[in-house]
Amino acid sequence: MTIGPGGVFGWPALVEAGTATASARAIDEVEVLRIEGRALRDRCAEDLQLGLELYREMSNALSARLNAAGGQVWEVLDMNAGRPP
């Protein structure tokens, strides 16, 4: 998966404390902002407007990723539809 400018990575830390689910590697020079999940969750609890906006943006990004992944699955299924098992 490619993440472009303004993209989100490491979002599971926002919804619960847990183990990282992925890793990333940059192929070009990038600028990254690292935020500790617990600190961000605590800040969202203190500032509900911030939390609302952050979760809204995160849900939009995740929705787009799920839609793209679903499209890729359908492409693979369509390519294999006429092939014998």
C-alpha positions as CSV (number, residue, x, y, z in Angstrom):
1,M,0.0,0.0,0.0
2,T,1.2,3.5,-0.8
3,I,0.5,6.3,1.6
4,G,0.5,9.8,0.1
5,P,0.9,13.3,1.5
6,G,-1.3,13.8,4.6
7,G,-1.8,10.0,4.9
8,V,-2.4,8.2,8.1
9,F,-0.3,5.3,9.4
10,G,-0.4,3.5,12.7
11,W,-4.0,4.4,13.4
12,P,-4.7,1.4,15.7
13,A,-2.9,3.2,18.5
14,L,-5.6,5.8,18.4
15,V,-8.4,3.3,19.1
16,E,-6.8,1.0,21.6
17,A,-3.5,0.2,23.3
18,G,-1.9,-2.7,21.5
19,T,0.8,-4.1,19.3
20,A,1.8,-2.4,16.1
21,T,0.0,-4.1,13.2
22,A,2.3,-2.9,10.3
23,S,5.5,-1.3,9.4
24,A,6.5,1.2,6.8
25,R,9.4,2.1,4.6
26,A,9.9,5.4,2.7
27,I,11.2,5.4,-0.8
28,D,11.6,9.1,-0.9
29,E,12.5,11.8,1.7
30,V,9.5,12.2,4.0
31,E,8.5,14.3,7.0
32,V,6.8,12.2,9.7
33,L,5.0,13.3,12.9
34,R,5.1,10.7,15.6
35,I,2.6,10.8,18.4
36,E,2.2,8.4,21.3
37,G,-1.1,6.7,21.1
38,R,-1.9,7.0,24.8
39,A,-1.1,10.7,24.8
40,L,-3.3,11.3,21.8
41,R,-6.2,9.3,23.3
42,D,-5.9,11.3,26.5
43,R,-5.8,14.6,24.6
44,C,-8.9,13.6,22.6
45,A,-10.7,12.8,25.9
46,E,-9.8,16.3,27.2
47,D,-10.8,18.1,24.0
48,L,-13.9,16.5,22.6
49,Q,-13.9,18.7,19.5
50,L,-10.4,17.5,18.6
51,G,-11.4,13.9,19.2
52,L,-14.5,14.3,17.0
53,E,-12.5,15.8,14.1
54,L,-9.7,13.3,14.5
55,Y,-12.0,10.3,14.5
56,R,-14.0,11.7,11.6
57,E,-10.8,12.0,9.5
58,M,-9.6,8.6,10.6
59,S,-12.9,7.0,9.6
60,N,-12.8,8.7,6.2
61,A,-9.3,7.4,5.6
62,L,-10.1,3.9,6.7
63,S,-13.3,3.8,4.6
64,A,-11.3,4.8,1.5
65,R,-8.8,2.0,2.2
66,L,-11.5,-0.6,2.7
67,N,-13.2,0.4,-0.5
68,A,-9.9,0.2,-2.4
69,A,-9.1,-3.2,-0.9
70,G,-12.6,-4.5,-1.7
71,G,-12.1,-3.4,-5.3
72,Q,-8.8,-5.3,-5.5
73,V,-10.5,-8.4,-4.2
74,W,-13.3,-8.2,-6.8
75,E,-10.6,-7.7,-9.5
76,V,-8.9,-10.9,-8.4
77,L,-12.1,-12.8,-8.3
78,D,-13.1,-11.6,-11.7
79,M,-9.8,-12.6,-13.2
80,N,-10.2,-16.1,-11.8
81,A,-14.0,-16.5,-12.5
82,G,-13.5,-18.3,-15.8
83,R,-10.7,-20.6,-14.7
84,P,-11.3,-24.2,-13.7
85,P,-10.6,-25.1,-10.0
